[in-house]
C-alpha cells in the first residue's frame, strides 16, 4: 500500500544561538525566512525565556508552530545541553514539552553553518586569494566570534554529511617569534592555550594586551584598527588575521578541503579591507611542501548576514522527512 505524502507544516521556528546573541526566524516556505530578530542572550535567564520573548513579539504572536530547530554554539551529546560560552543549560525534551512542539531538533551551530554552504551563491561570498574549488569534494569551515567554530561537509551520495567538530579547542601553534611570545605570556595564565583562546573576541583582547599592555574591548580594537587611530590595535588585527590563516590552512589540510575553505563567524566580516589585505591568505598557504596543494584551494568569506538559517532549515527538513518515512 502506498503512503500519501504529508504536506510540510509551516511556519517552522529556526534559531541560531551563540554565546552573545540569539537569532530567530520563521521559515514560512522552503528557505523563505521572515520575522528575523536578534536578542541578546544576557537579557534572558534561559533559552526558553528568549524563545518565548520572540514568539510573543508582534510579528510572530498567534502563529501556530509545531516544528523547530536550534543551532547552538555547543557540542550536542544527549538530551542535556550546557553552553560553553554562556550560562544557559537545558533539557531538549523539557524545552520541547514546555513549548508544545511536535519536534525540536538541536544541533551544533557550526554543523548548521556547514550545511548552509551548498546553498550560498556568489552574492553571499567574498573570495580571498586564488584557487579553484573541485566540485563534489570536502569543504572546510572556520569562524571566529565569541568562540572559534570549526566544521566541514563531505559528499554523501546526492547530498552532504556534516562533520561535528570542536577543532577550535585544538592547541595553538605559533609560527614566528612574536607568536611564540604571545603563547609564552598566555601560558602564565592558562594551562592550555587553544586556537580559540586567540581567535575569538576575547582573543583579540588578549593579543592586544600581550603586545601593547593595553586593556581594550574587542569592539574598540577593531574600530580603532579600522579608523587608523591606534597602531597597536592595527597590529593586533594583523596578528589575528595571520593566525586565522594558519589555523584555516590546518583545517583544510586535515579535511582535504579541495571543495573550498569558508570563513564565517561574527568578527572577520567586520574587518573589511583589513582582512582582504591581511596576511591571511599567505599564511593559509604557508605549509612548506604542501603550499602548492593549499594554493589550489579557494578561501571564501561568508558575507550573508544570517547564513546558519539555511543549514538549520535543511537539517530540519531532513529530520522531518525521516520522521515521515518512519
Backbone bond lengths (Angstrom), bond angles and torsions (degrees), N, CA, C in turn:
res aa  C-N    CA-C-N  psi(-1)  N-CA   C-N-CA  omega(-1)  CA-C   N-CA-C  phi
1 X - - - 1.474 - - 1.528 108.74 -
2 X 1.326 118.42 128.72 1.459 121.56 179.22 1.514 109.54 -81.62
3 X 1.332 114.71 140.56 1.464 119.98 179.60 1.512 109.78 -94.33
4 X 1.297 115.63 142.77 1.463 120.67 -179.96 1.514 109.21 -80.23
5 X 1.321 116.15 132.97 1.456 120.54 -178.95 1.521 110.74 -69.77
6 X 1.341 114.96 132.20 1.461 120.25 -179.12 1.526 109.56 -82.51
7 X 1.301 116.84 131.67 1.459 121.48 178.69 1.523 109.85 -66.50
8 X 1.348 118.80 132.46 1.462 120.37 179.28 1.526 111.38 -57.17
9 X 1.309 115.75 143.40 1.457 121.21 -177.76 1.528 109.28 -98.23
10 X 1.291 116.22 120.48 1.461 123.02 176.14 1.534 108.11 -123.81
11 X 1.333 117.19 156.87 1.460 127.56 0.62 1.528 112.27 -77.93
12 X 1.331 114.16 159.28 1.454 121.37 174.84 1.527 108.67 -115.14
13 X 1.306 116.68 143.70 1.464 121.54 178.75 1.521 109.06 -89.01
14 X 1.332 116.33 126.94 1.453 122.42 176.32 1.519 109.26 -120.41
15 X 1.321 116.66 144.67 1.462 120.42 179.07 1.518 110.12 -144.02
16 X 1.319 115.40 146.70 1.465 123.58 175.16 1.526 106.09 -127.71
17 X 1.332 116.69 105.56 1.462 122.24 -171.39 1.521 110.13 -105.78
18 X 1.322 116.58 115.83 1.458 121.49 174.89 1.519 110.92 -105.64
19 X 1.303 116.51 -175.93 1.454 119.87 178.85 1.514 113.03 -72.02
20 X 1.331 117.33 -19.82 1.468 121.48 -177.64 1.520 112.08 -111.19
21 X 1.327 117.26 -47.41 1.468 121.45 -175.73 1.518 112.54 -123.22
22 X 1.333 114.53 150.57 1.465 122.17 173.51 1.524 107.50 -115.23
23 X 1.321 116.16 118.99 1.466 121.66 -178.02 1.522 109.14 -105.21
24 X 1.321 116.38 132.21 1.463 121.48 -177.35 1.518 109.71 -125.60
25 X 1.341 115.01 153.12 1.466 121.15 174.89 1.516 108.75 -156.80
26 X 1.320 115.67 158.39 1.448 122.55 169.98 1.523 108.24 -104.71
27 X 1.330 115.60 129.99 1.458 119.76 173.00 1.520 106.83 -94.87
28 X 1.312 116.90 110.69 1.464 121.76 -174.50 1.526 112.71 -94.00
29 X 1.321 116.47 -16.69 1.466 124.24 173.41 1.515 105.17 -160.38
30 X 1.321 117.31 173.96 1.458 119.28 -175.06 1.527 112.04 -55.68
31 X 1.347 115.14 116.88 1.471 124.10 -179.70 1.525 113.04 56.80
32 X 1.331 115.96 32.27 1.465 122.00 173.30 1.526 107.63 -114.53
33 X 1.340 116.79 110.94 1.459 121.69 -172.58 1.523 110.85 -111.05
34 X 1.300 115.64 130.89 1.460 122.09 -179.71 1.529 110.18 -132.43
35 X 1.326 115.31 168.71 1.475 122.91 176.96 1.525 111.39 52.35
36 X 1.330 117.31 44.07 1.460 120.91 178.56 1.527 109.45 -69.62
37 X 1.321 115.26 133.05 1.465 120.60 -178.73 1.521 109.51 -143.09
38 X 1.334 116.19 142.37 1.465 121.65 179.15 1.526 108.28 -117.51
39 X 1.325 116.09 120.97 1.463 122.15 -179.66 1.525 109.26 -114.32
40 X 1.328 116.07 143.35 1.462 120.89 177.21 1.528 109.01 -77.88
41 X 1.321 117.11 123.85 1.468 120.51 -178.93 1.527 111.54 -57.90
42 X 1.328 116.51 -35.64 1.464 120.36 -176.87 1.526 112.77 -64.41
43 X 1.333 116.99 -16.99 1.473 120.41 -178.64 1.530 112.68 -82.14
44 X 1.335 117.74 -4.45 1.462 120.48 -174.02 1.524 110.21 -131.52
45 X 1.327 115.14 139.93 1.463 121.03 -177.67 1.520 112.14 -71.56
46 X 1.330 117.08 -26.42 1.461 120.55 -175.83 1.515 110.38 -152.16
47 X 1.331 115.59 166.21 1.458 120.27 175.99 1.528 111.83 -62.44
48 X 1.351 120.37 -46.12 1.462 119.21 177.93 1.529 113.25 -57.43
49 X 1.337 116.83 -34.70 1.470 119.56 177.56 1.529 110.55 -62.99
50 X 1.333 116.92 -43.16 1.468 120.41 179.60 1.532 110.58 -65.90
51 X 1.327 116.50 -40.59 1.469 119.95 179.75 1.527 110.36 -64.72
52 X 1.325 116.46 -44.68 1.470 119.60 179.56 1.525 111.19 -61.87
53 X 1.333 116.68 -37.88 1.462 119.98 178.25 1.524 110.26 -62.17
54 X 1.341 116.37 -43.93 1.464 119.71 178.60 1.518 111.10 -64.59
55 X 1.338 116.55 -46.58 1.462 120.37 -178.08 1.523 112.08 -65.90
56 X 1.317 117.15 -23.37 1.461 120.85 178.79 1.508 114.31 -87.85
57 X 1.332 117.37 -2.14 1.462 120.50 -179.93 1.518 110.51 -70.01
58 X 1.304 114.86 160.58 1.469 120.61 -175.00 1.523 112.19 -59.82
59 X 1.333 116.76 -35.08 1.468 120.16 -175.97 1.520 112.85 -74.47
60 X 1.331 117.15 -17.63 1.460 120.60 -173.37 1.522 112.78 -116.99
61 X 1.305 117.13 -28.31 1.468 122.43 -172.90 1.531 111.94 -50.90
62 X 1.320 115.22 140.87 1.465 124.57 178.47 1.525 114.26 80.92
63 X 1.334 117.55 -4.38 1.463 119.38 177.18 1.526 109.99 -81.93
64 X 1.309 116.45 137.74 1.459 121.10 178.82 1.516 109.52 -90.76
65 X 1.313 115.85 116.64 1.460 121.67 -177.14 1.518 108.67 -117.84
66 X 1.329 116.46 123.88 1.458 121.21 -177.36 1.528 112.50 -109.90
67 X 1.330 117.11 -20.62 1.465 120.01 -175.96 1.535 109.43 -129.10
68 X 1.333 115.11 139.71 1.457 119.86 -178.75 1.522 110.01 -145.45
69 X 1.319 115.50 153.93 1.462 121.87 175.04 1.520 108.60 -139.95
70 X 1.310 115.76 136.07 1.457 122.29 -177.22 1.522 109.01 -124.59
71 X 1.316 116.11 125.31 1.457 121.71 169.60 1.521 106.77 -98.82
72 X 1.326 117.29 130.54 1.458 119.95 -173.20 1.523 110.18 -137.42
73 X 1.322 115.58 144.39 1.465 122.11 -176.83 1.523 109.97 -77.01
74 X 1.351 114.75 75.26 1.455 119.86 -175.64 1.526 109.47 -171.59
75 X 1.331 117.90 150.71 1.464 118.21 170.44 1.528 109.72 -65.84
76 X 1.318 116.99 145.01 1.463 121.94 177.64 1.523 107.78 -113.05
77 X 1.330 115.99 111.46 1.459 121.33 -178.33 1.523 108.13 -140.45
78 X 1.311 115.60 90.60 1.454 119.60 -178.62 1.512 112.62 92.17
79 X 1.322 115.73 -163.26 1.464 121.83 -172.52 1.516 113.42 -81.28
80 X 1.318 117.41 -29.65 1.473 120.97 -175.07 1.523 110.64 -92.57
81 X 1.331 116.01 129.64 1.460 121.76 179.84 1.526 108.95 -119.57
82 X 1.311 116.91 125.27 1.464 122.65 175.32 1.522 108.01 -123.28
83 X 1.325 116.36 115.88 1.454 120.33 -174.27 1.528 111.83 -68.37
84 X 1.336 115.57 139.03 1.460 121.45 -179.83 1.519 112.06 -74.83
85 X 1.338 117.25 -39.72 1.471 121.25 -173.76 1.525 113.10 -110.08
86 X 1.343 116.62 19.02 1.465 121.42 176.15 1.520 107.38 -158.06
87 X 1.337 116.62 166.07 1.459 119.22 -172.69 1.525 113.69 -87.33
88 X 1.317 118.85 -3.87 1.460 119.76 -177.64 1.531 111.14 -65.94
89 X 1.321 115.35 139.69 1.457 122.48 169.04 1.525 107.65 -143.11
90 X 1.337 116.66 149.05 1.461 118.94 -176.26 1.517 110.74 -163.11
91 X 1.321 114.97 161.41 1.460 123.26 172.17 1.525 107.70 -98.98
92 X 1.322 116.54 127.18 1.465 120.49 -179.14 1.523 110.63 -59.98
93 X 1.331 116.79 -44.92 1.464 120.02 -177.93 1.524 111.98 -66.35
94 X 1.332 117.23 -35.50 1.462 120.38 179.17 1.526 110.56 -68.80
95 X 1.334 116.93 -44.13 1.467 120.25 179.48 1.533 109.83 -62.74
96 X 1.327 117.15 -41.05 1.470 119.95 178.12 1.525 110.62 -59.44
97 X 1.322 116.94 -42.51 1.465 120.53 179.30 1.525 111.42 -68.80
98 X 1.342 116.44 -41.78 1.466 120.51 -179.33 1.525 111.79 -60.96
99 X 1.320 115.94 -35.78 1.466 120.41 -177.38 1.527 112.40 -94.72
100 X 1.337 116.59 2.48 1.462 122.60 177.84 1.525 111.29 55.72
101 X 1.338 115.85 49.87 1.460 121.87 -179.78 1.521 110.30 -100.24
102 X 1.313 116.45 144.71 1.461 120.72 173.73 1.520 110.80 -73.89
103 X 1.332 116.37 -34.43 1.462 120.23 178.68 1.524 109.57 -147.00
104 X 1.330 115.37 142.66 1.458 122.23 176.10 1.524 107.78 -138.65
105 X 1.307 116.08 112.39 1.457 122.65 179.37 1.523 108.54 -100.84
106 X 1.323 117.57 127.05 1.463 122.12 178.22 1.521 108.14 -120.63
107 X 1.334 115.96 124.86 1.456 121.29 -175.07 1.527 109.29 -135.70
108 X 1.314 116.08 160.93 1.460 121.18 175.52 1.527 110.43 -64.31
109 X 1.326 116.57 140.28 1.465 119.74 -174.60 1.521 113.46 -63.88
110 X 1.321 116.94 -36.23 1.469 117.39 -179.48 1.522 112.26 -81.70
111 X 1.312 117.16 -20.77 1.458 119.18 168.84 1.526 109.01 -64.66
112 X 1.336 115.64 -43.55 1.469 120.40 177.99 1.522 111.21 -63.48
113 X 1.338 116.49 -43.58 1.463 119.45 -179.87 1.531 110.42 -64.49
114 X 1.322 116.51 -38.29 1.466 119.57 177.50 1.522 110.73 -60.82
115 X 1.331 116.97 -41.22 1.458 120.50 -179.54 1.525 112.48 -70.53
116 X 1.326 117.18 -13.04 1.467 120.81 176.23 1.522 112.10 -81.07
117 X 1.320 117.46 -20.96 1.464 120.67 -171.63 1.524 114.26 -56.41
118 X 1.349 120.07 -41.41 1.471 118.57 179.83 1.524 113.79 -64.41
119 X 1.335 118.02 -16.78 1.466 121.11 -176.52 1.532 112.84 -97.26
120 X 1.338 117.87 -4.62 1.461 120.81 -179.91 1.528 109.96 -82.32
121 X 1.338 116.05 140.81 1.457 119.79 176.95 1.527 109.74 -113.35
122 X 1.321 116.62 179.43 1.467 121.84 -173.47 1.522 112.81 -59.78
123 X 1.341 117.57 -29.41 1.461 120.18 -179.13 1.527 112.17 -72.17
124 X 1.327 117.50 -13.42 1.461 122.30 -178.58 1.524 112.47 -106.44
125 X 1.347 115.54 10.61 1.454 121.05 -175.94 1.522 111.21 -137.19
126 X 1.331 116.10 156.67 1.463 122.77 171.21 1.521 107.85 -128.91
127 X 1.321 116.28 118.91 1.459 119.59 -179.22 1.523 109.39 -77.96
128 X 1.344 115.52 134.82 1.463 121.85 179.17 1.526 107.56 -116.25
129 X 1.326 116.75 111.04 1.453 120.25 179.59 1.519 112.62 84.36
130 X 1.337 114.90 -164.56 1.461 120.70 -175.57 1.507 112.80 -97.48
131 X 1.324 115.51 -155.70 1.451 121.45 -179.51 1.514 112.76 96.89
132 X 1.318 116.07 161.62 1.455 122.29 179.61 1.520 108.36 -142.76
133 X 1.336 115.84 126.99 1.457 119.16 -177.43 1.529 111.46 -70.87
134 X 1.320 115.11 149.50 1.458 122.76 176.10 1.529 107.55 -101.25
135 X 1.331 118.97 112.00 1.466 120.92 -177.31 1.525 112.49 -57.35
136 X 1.325 115.44 144.57 1.455 120.43 175.50 1.508 114.63 75.49
137 X 1.348 118.10 19.93 1.465 121.52 177.75 1.525 109.85 -121.87
138 X 1.327 116.81 170.90 1.458 122.05 -175.04 1.525 111.96 -58.39
139 X 1.334 115.25 144.13 1.455 123.33 178.98 1.525 108.22 -121.73
140 X 1.331 117.31 134.67 1.462 121.89 -179.39 1.514 111.76 -104.81
141 X 1.338 115.54 159.25 1.469 122.36 -177.74 1.511 110.11 -146.75
142 X 1.318 115.92 136.84 1.456 121.86 174.49 1.519 107.88 -144.85
143 X 1.322 117.72 147.41 1.457 118.77 -179.66 1.515 112.21 -161.22
144 X 1.326 116.45 132.98 1.461 122.34 -178.50 1.522 110.73 -105.46
145 X 1.313 115.58 132.13 1.463 122.63 175.45 1.512 107.79 -150.83
146 X 1.328 118.06 -124.25 1.455 120.48 172.87 1.522 109.79 -61.43
147 X 1.343 116.49 -34.28 1.461 123.19 173.04 1.512 109.09 -131.78
148 X 1.338 116.69 -166.04 1.461 121.31 178.80 1.521 108.61 -118.15
149 X 1.319 116.67 117.03 1.454 121.63 178.72 1.514 111.29 -97.23
150 X 1.317 115.75 141.95 1.457 122.42 176.68 1.524 107.86 -136.58
151 X 1.327 117.41 133.85 1.456 120.87 178.10 1.518 108.50 -161.56
152 X 1.319 115.12 -167.16 1.447 121.16 178.04 1.519 109.22 177.79
153 X 1.308 115.50 173.78 1.465 121.25 175.62 1.518 108.78 -135.52
154 X 1.349 114.95 148.92 1.454 120.41 178.06 1.519 108.62 -127.40
155 X 1.334 117.65 149.92 1.464 120.14 -179.62 1.527 111.08 -61.23
156 X 1.344 115.41 138.53 1.461 121.48 177.73 1.518 108.00 -140.10
157 X 1.306 116.28 85.56 1.456 119.64 -175.85 1.517 110.91 67.71
158 X 1.328 115.67 -123.13 1.466 120.68 178.82 1.524 112.69 -93.39
159 X 1.316 116.58 8.47 1.460 119.67 -179.25 1.528 109.28 -134.50
160 X 1.323 115.47 -160.27 1.459 121.20 -178.11 1.520 109.94 -128.20
161 X 1.323 115.85 147.95 1.464 121.51 175.33 1.528 108.43 -112.47
162 X 1.343 117.87 124.54 1.463 120.65 -179.63 1.522 111.37 -80.30
163 X 1.319 115.61 152.55 1.456 122.03 177.21 1.526 109.05 -105.38
164 X 1.308 116.77 123.60 1.460 120.89 174.97 1.525 107.69 -84.71
165 X 1.326 116.80 122.63 1.457 120.19 -172.69 1.522 110.95 -142.60
166 X 1.319 115.19 146.75 1.461 121.73 169.56 1.528 108.23 -119.44
167 X 1.339 114.72 40.25 1.459 121.04 -176.94 1.512 114.78 -62.25
168 X 1.334 117.65 -18.12 1.461 120.06 177.29 1.512 112.76 -63.70
169 X 1.342 116.71 -19.21 1.458 120.95 -178.93 1.522 112.73 -95.02
170 X 1.348 116.76 6.20 1.461 120.04 173.38 1.534 108.89 -64.95
171 X 1.317 116.48 153.75 1.469 120.54 -174.97 1.528 112.02 -65.63
172 X 1.327 115.75 138.79 1.462 121.64 176.11 1.521 109.57 -70.74
173 X 1.339 116.44 135.25 1.464 121.90 179.46 1.534 109.21 -120.94
174 X 1.328 118.90 109.81 1.469 121.14 179.50 1.524 111.05 -70.06
175 X 1.333 116.06 154.07 1.468 120.14 -179.96 1.521 112.86 -122.74
176 X 1.330 117.89 -1.41 1.464 120.99 177.06 1.528 109.41 -151.52
177 X 1.322 117.19 176.62 1.463 120.92 -174.07 1.534 112.14 -66.09
178 X 1.322 117.15 -37.12 1.465 119.50 179.23 1.519 111.00 -63.60
179 X 1.309 116.68 -42.97 1.461 119.92 178.36 1.526 111.12 -69.16
180 X 1.336 117.32 -31.90 1.463 119.80 174.84 1.528 110.16 -64.44
181 X 1.327 116.43 -39.35 1.469 120.23 177.15 1.531 110.78 -62.96
182 X 1.337 116.56 -42.32 1.468 120.21 177.64 1.529 109.73 -60.10
183 X 1.338 116.28 -46.59 1.457 120.49 -179.04 1.525 111.33 -62.52
184 X 1.323 117.58 -46.54 1.472 120.41 -178.38 1.523 111.23 -62.92
185 X 1.329 117.08 -36.22 1.466 120.41 178.22 1.527 110.46 -67.11
186 X 1.327 116.61 -44.05 1.466 120.03 -178.54 1.527 111.94 -70.05
187 X 1.342 117.14 -26.86 1.461 120.30 175.81 1.534 111.77 -60.75
188 X 1.316 116.45 -24.65 1.463 120.24 178.05 1.527 111.72 -70.71
189 X 1.367 116.52 -20.45 1.471 121.39 179.85 1.519 113.06 -106.67
190 X 1.346 116.30 -31.87 1.455 120.92 -172.10 1.517 110.92 -127.79
191 X 1.334 116.31 133.67 1.454 120.66 177.75 1.523 110.95 -66.60
192 X 1.346 115.56 -38.37 1.464 120.74 179.09 1.520 109.05 -123.07
193 X 1.322 116.73 122.06 1.463 121.99 177.15 1.520 107.63 -103.79
194 X 1.316 115.69 106.20 1.460 121.69 -178.34 1.527 110.69 -89.36
195 X 1.311 115.87 169.85 1.465 120.36 172.61 1.527 109.65 -60.06
196 X 1.343 117.08 -39.73 1.461 120.82 179.58 1.521 112.45 -61.58
197 X 1.337 116.56 -30.55 1.462 119.81 -179.42 1.526 110.94 -57.66
198 X 1.329 116.79 -29.24 1.466 121.67 -179.20 1.521 112.19 -104.97
199 X 1.311 117.20 -34.49 1.462 120.82 -175.03 1.522 110.33 -98.42
200 X 1.315 114.90 71.49 1.464 123.84 -179.28 1.518 106.86 -166.00
201 X 1.339 116.00 174.69 1.460 118.40 176.51 1.514 111.30 -59.38
202 X 1.330 116.33 -45.73 1.463 121.03 176.92 1.521 110.17 -62.98
203 X 1.333 116.76 -33.64 1.448 120.77 178.87 1.518 113.21 -62.52
204 X 1.327 116.59 -41.47 1.465 119.85 175.11 1.525 110.85 -57.25
205 X 1.318 115.91 -42.37 1.464 120.82 -179.77 1.526 111.83 -64.97
206 X 1.336 116.35 -41.03 1.460 120.46 179.81 1.523 111.47 -67.39
207 X 1.340 116.76 -43.54 1.470 119.58 178.70 1.521 110.32 -60.17
208 X 1.323 116.32 -45.93 1.460 120.90 -179.30 1.525 111.19 -60.63
209 X 1.315 116.36 -41.98 1.463 120.26 -179.01 1.522 111.50 -66.16
210 X 1.335 117.36 -40.42 1.461 120.84 -178.43 1.520 111.42 -67.77
211 X 1.333 117.74 -43.22 1.475 119.41 -173.87 1.517 113.52 -84.48
212 X 1.356 117.07 -18.10 1.468 118.64 -175.03 1.521 114.68 -131.15
213 X 1.322 117.55 -17.12 1.465 120.01 -174.49 1.512 113.04 81.58
214 X 1.339 117.55 -3.35 1.459 121.54 179.89 1.534 110.70 -79.53
215 X 1.330 115.40 142.64 1.460 121.20 174.55 1.523 107.71 -110.67
216 X 1.310 115.43 100.58 1.463 121.59 -176.89 1.520 109.39 -129.55
217 X 1.336 116.73 153.68 1.449 121.11 174.82 1.529 109.62 -80.93
218 X 1.327 115.05 154.87 1.465 120.42 -174.96 1.529 112.59 -56.02
219 X 1.336 116.81 -42.19 1.464 119.83 -178.99 1.517 111.21 -62.37
220 X 1.332 117.05 -37.66 1.465 120.73 178.65 1.523 110.86 -68.80
221 X 1.326 116.34 -38.07 1.462 119.92 179.66 1.528 110.85 -62.13
222 X 1.324 116.90 -48.55 1.463 119.30 -179.35 1.534 110.97 -65.94
223 X 1.330 116.86 -39.69 1.469 119.79 -179.95 1.518 110.91 -62.52
224 X 1.334 117.44 -46.57 1.467 120.86 -178.30 1.524 111.96 -69.47
225 X 1.330 116.35 -31.51 1.462 119.24 176.04 1.525 110.49 -67.58
226 X 1.332 116.15 -42.33 1.458 120.42 -178.37 1.523 112.78 -68.06
227 X 1.342 116.93 -38.17 1.475 118.01 -178.36 1.525 112.37 -88.69
228 X 1.334 116.82 -0.96 1.462 120.82 175.35 1.505 115.03 74.60
229 X 1.331 117.73 15.85 1.464 120.63 -175.80 1.522 113.67 -86.82
230 X 1.353 118.30 -6.78 1.461 120.19 -176.76 1.521 109.53 -145.07
231 X 1.334 115.86 112.02 1.467 120.74 -179.48 1.519 111.36 -64.69
232 X 1.334 117.50 -35.89 1.465 120.59 179.68 1.524 111.30 -67.11
233 X 1.315 116.40 -36.55 1.470 119.70 177.12 1.522 110.72 -67.02
234 X 1.320 116.46 -38.92 1.459 120.30 177.38 1.528 110.42 -63.71
235 X 1.334 117.15 -42.79 1.466 120.92 176.67 1.524 110.76 -61.78
236 X 1.330 116.35 -38.45 1.466 120.57 178.69 1.522 110.66 -60.43
237 X 1.323 116.25 -48.05 1.462 120.79 -179.93 1.524 110.41 -63.99
238 X 1.320 117.37 -37.95 1.461 120.67 178.41 1.532 110.71 -62.62
239 X 1.327 116.56 -43.60 1.464 120.39 176.38 1.529 110.45 -61.42
240 X 1.314 115.72 -45.35 1.461 121.51 -178.69 1.530 110.72 -57.40
241 X 1.315 117.43 -49.72 1.458 121.80 -178.36 1.530 111.43 -64.73
242 X 1.320 116.64 -38.58 1.465 120.37 179.20 1.519 111.09 -64.99
243 X 1.334 116.45 -46.01 1.466 120.71 179.72 1.524 110.16 -64.25
244 X 1.331 116.85 -39.45 1.462 120.29 177.68 1.522 110.24 -60.72
245 X 1.331 117.10 -39.43 1.461 120.62 178.11 1.518 111.95 -61.69
246 X 1.332 116.79 -43.28 1.464 120.50 179.11 1.520 111.52 -63.33
247 X 1.341 116.60 -45.17 1.465 120.28 -178.56 1.529 110.39 -67.45
248 X 1.339 117.30 -40.90 1.463 120.40 177.65 1.524 110.83 -61.54
249 X 1.323 117.14 -38.47 1.456 120.56 176.74 1.519 111.68 -64.28
250 X 1.339 116.36 -38.60 1.467 120.20 176.71 1.531 110.89 -61.31
251 X 1.333 115.96 -43.39 1.468 119.99 -179.89 1.522 110.14 -64.44
252 X 1.341 116.52 -43.23 1.466 120.38 -179.69 1.527 111.00 -62.34
253 X 1.324 117.63 -40.25 1.459 120.81 177.23 1.525 110.97 -66.00
254 X 1.326 116.58 -43.17 1.461 121.12 -176.74 1.525 111.46 -63.39
255 X 1.339 116.06 -42.08 1.463 120.49 -177.84 1.525 113.21 -87.40
256 X 1.327 117.17 -14.56 1.463 119.18 -170.08 1.516 109.72 61.92
257 X 1.349 115.28 48.31 1.470 121.73 -168.99 1.522 112.15 -79.70
258 X 1.325 116.33 63.98 1.461 119.67 179.60 1.529 112.24 -73.88
259 X 1.333 116.77 -7.70 1.463 120.22 173.40 1.512 113.07 -80.97
260 X 1.333 117.38 -2.05 1.452 122.00 178.54 1.512 111.98 117.84
261 X 1.329 115.19 156.23 1.461 122.95 177.03 1.525 107.37 -119.57
262 X 1.344 116.38 124.89 1.453 121.59 -174.83 1.528 110.57 -110.83
263 X 1.337 115.31 144.21 1.460 121.97 -179.22 1.520 108.84 -114.67
264 X 1.332 116.74 117.38 1.463 121.79 177.48 1.513 110.60 -115.77
265 X 1.333 116.09 -151.56 1.459 120.60 179.62 1.510 112.39 86.15
266 X 1.322 115.66 169.85 1.456 120.53 -173.79 1.514 115.96 -88.97
267 X 1.340 118.45 -16.54 1.464 120.16 -172.04 1.521 112.93 -84.41
268 X 1.323 117.81 -52.87 1.470 120.80 -170.93 1.526 113.41 -60.59
269 X 1.352 120.10 -41.98 1.468 117.82 179.01 1.524 113.94 -58.20
270 X 1.327 117.38 -24.71 1.469 120.84 179.46 1.529 112.76 -78.60
271 X 1.322 117.03 -13.55 1.462 119.94 -175.93 1.524 112.92 -82.57
272 X 1.334 117.27 -16.51 1.463 120.81 174.11 1.513 113.63 53.23
273 X 1.311 115.83 -128.02 1.471 122.40 -174.90 1.527 111.76 -61.80
274 X 1.349 117.94 -28.63 1.460 120.05 -178.38 1.525 110.83 -63.41
275 X 1.315 116.81 -34.71 1.468 119.52 177.47 1.521 110.34 -76.32
276 X 1.329 116.97 -43.93 1.468 120.73 -177.35 1.528 111.72 -60.13
277 X 1.332 117.19 -32.36 1.465 121.40 -177.42 1.528 112.52 -102.49
278 X 1.315 117.54 6.49 1.461 121.89 -177.05 1.527 111.40 -77.85
279 X 1.331 114.91 -178.89 1.460 120.82 177.58 1.524 112.12 -85.68
280 X 1.336 117.78 12.16 1.454 120.91 -177.43 1.530 111.67 -52.07
281 X 1.318 116.53 -54.99 1.469 120.09 -175.07 1.529 110.98 -65.91
282 X 1.329 117.13 -39.71 1.453 120.68 178.82 1.523 110.76 -59.90
283 X 1.330 115.43 -44.68 1.458 119.69 -179.54 1.536 111.42 -72.75
284 X 1.315 117.30 -30.38 1.465 120.96 175.41 1.522 110.65 -58.68
285 X 1.321 116.15 -40.81 1.463 121.14 -176.57 1.527 112.75 -85.57
286 X 1.330 118.75 -17.19 1.468 122.50 -170.76 1.527 111.79 -76.59
287 X 1.329 116.55 73.53 1.461 122.05 -178.93 1.532 111.57 -126.86
288 X 1.329 115.61 40.87 1.457 119.65 174.58 1.512 113.12 58.49
289 X 1.326 116.21 -124.65 1.468 121.18 -175.91 1.519 112.90 -64.46
290 X 1.349 117.23 -18.23 1.467 120.42 179.61 1.528 112.74 -98.28
291 X 1.327 117.78 9.87 1.465 120.66 -179.68 1.524 111.43 -59.85
292 X 1.333 116.68 -40.19 1.466 120.15 179.65 1.518 111.88 -63.59
293 X 1.329 116.74 -37.23 1.465 121.13 177.83 1.528 110.13 -63.27
294 X 1.342 117.24 -44.91 1.465 121.05 -178.43 1.523 112.18 -71.84
295 X 1.321 117.04 -29.18 1.466 120.09 178.72 1.524 111.21 -61.93
296 X 1.333 117.42 -24.38 1.463 121.13 -179.98 1.531 113.12 -84.11
297 X 1.338 117.18 -10.77 1.465 121.17 -177.20 1.525 109.30 -92.89
298 X 1.323 119.16 121.22 1.461 120.68 178.76 1.531 111.49 -75.27
299 X 1.306 115.95 149.79 1.465 121.48 174.86 1.525 108.52 -118.86
300 X 1.336 115.62 135.03 1.461 121.62 -175.90 1.534 110.16 -127.08
301 X 1.314 115.57 132.21 1.461 121.34 171.21 1.527 107.95 -89.50
302 X 1.325 116.34 125.72 1.465 120.63 177.81 1.527 108.72 -77.96
303 X 1.320 116.80 118.45 1.460 121.55 -178.63 1.526 112.75 -103.87
304 X 1.337 117.71 -10.64 1.456 122.09 175.74 1.528 109.54 -60.18
305 X 1.360 116.71 134.65 1.462 119.80 -172.58 1.523 113.29 -69.44
306 X 1.327 117.58 -38.79 1.466 120.75 -177.27 1.538 110.49 -128.20
307 X 1.322 117.87 63.10 1.466 119.24 -174.11 1.525 114.18 -69.13
308 X 1.333 118.15 -29.15 1.469 119.82 -174.99 1.524 112.64 -62.44
309 X 1.339 117.13 -26.97 1.467 119.22 179.74 1.530 111.31 -59.12
310 X 1.338 117.12 -33.36 1.461 120.45 179.12 1.528 110.85 -63.26
311 X 1.336 115.53 -42.58 1.448 119.42 179.53 1.513 113.01 -72.02
312 X 1.327 117.06 -40.52 1.464 121.39 177.92 1.527 109.25 -60.94
313 X 1.321 116.33 -43.40 1.461 121.57 179.15 1.525 111.07 -59.40
314 X 1.327 116.59 -46.62 1.460 120.63 -178.29 1.526 111.57 -64.12
315 X 1.324 116.72 -40.78 1.463 120.28 -178.24 1.528 111.66 -71.92
316 X 1.329 116.91 -34.62 1.462 119.66 176.97 1.533 110.00 -69.07
317 X 1.321 117.00 -41.05 1.462 120.00 178.32 1.525 110.55 -61.43
318 X 1.328 116.90 -40.92 1.461 120.64 178.53 1.530 110.66 -65.94
319 X 1.326 116.14 -41.19 1.468 121.80 178.84 1.527 111.07 -61.46
320 X 1.321 116.81 -45.16 1.467 120.72 -179.34 1.527 110.83 -69.49
321 X 1.346 115.79 -33.86 1.458 118.95 177.51 1.526 111.87 -64.22
322 X 1.317 116.60 -39.23 1.469 120.80 178.43 1.527 110.21 -68.45
323 X 1.344 116.65 -37.99 1.463 119.80 177.16 1.527 110.32 -61.90
324 X 1.324 115.41 -41.40 1.466 120.76 -178.62 1.520 111.32 -62.54
325 X 1.339 116.75 -40.06 1.459 121.25 -179.51 1.530 111.18 -66.99
326 X 1.323 114.45 -33.53 1.464 118.95 -179.41 1.526 112.31 -78.65
